[in-house]
Amino acid sequence: MRDEFEDDYYAADEDRQQRWLGRVAARASKWVGAALALAVIGGLVLWAYGLGKRDATTIPVIRAALEPAKVQPDDPGGALIPHQDITSFNAGNSVSAPSKITFAAPPERPTEADVPMGALPDTDAGTGAAATNAATTKAEVPVAPAAAVGDGTEFAPAATSAAPRRPADLAQKMAAAQQSISAEADLAARATSSVVQIQLGAFPDRELTKAEWARIYRANQDILTGRALVVQSTISGGQRFFRLRAGPFKDRVEAQNVCRALQARGQDCLVAVNG
């Protein structure tokens, strides 16, 4: 038997005590874990039971809070500013009568010099003589006789001998103008449908294209007689351009001859074939 005063005796007891405490702690943790698991399972069962028992058609009711949402403090604090608590309802009650009434200044009255133009006195004798001569000259001008009643109305004046008359060749002029318009329309249609055309440039604006054609046609009218403008829209590099073309041409040879004549005058030109 070991002596209790030996170090090994007490060391053995301490080891046994530590092992016993470890076994107790392990068992306690198991029971605590089991109790928590049972509590969670029980809570889930109760929640599922309440969820299944609840009536789905019941409208939930949200009750308003009985206490006020905001309460004005007894001492709001801040600097005291006069007239800061006046509202539109009691603003008129706090307005006091003015201590002094001031009227606006009276309007200015005309003086003796401010008289109508007709009442001005004659300050120059020459002015009166000129007025007399003007009146005499006016009186000597013959006045045309008044038109007879019935010749005119308030809305339509009477016809006089000085009224312009319709030209005798008005019908011929109108027919010539109509024929010219028809010829221009026919030329434009034939230029658009022409397979062979000439291209004189490309511009980012349609109106600029038309203006450039007018300039080129005026400078080379002897070469471009019988040709009409054709504008074609195209997109290049993500930007829209308008081609300045002209036609019609019966074949490529005719178009090449016109291009050579324009290039001889310094005008860029190339033959374009559609289709």
Summary of the structure (lengths in Angstrom):
residues: 275
radius of gyration: 56.1
end to end distance: 123.2
largest distance: 173.2
contacts: 472
relative contact order: 0.06
helix: 45%
strand: 12%
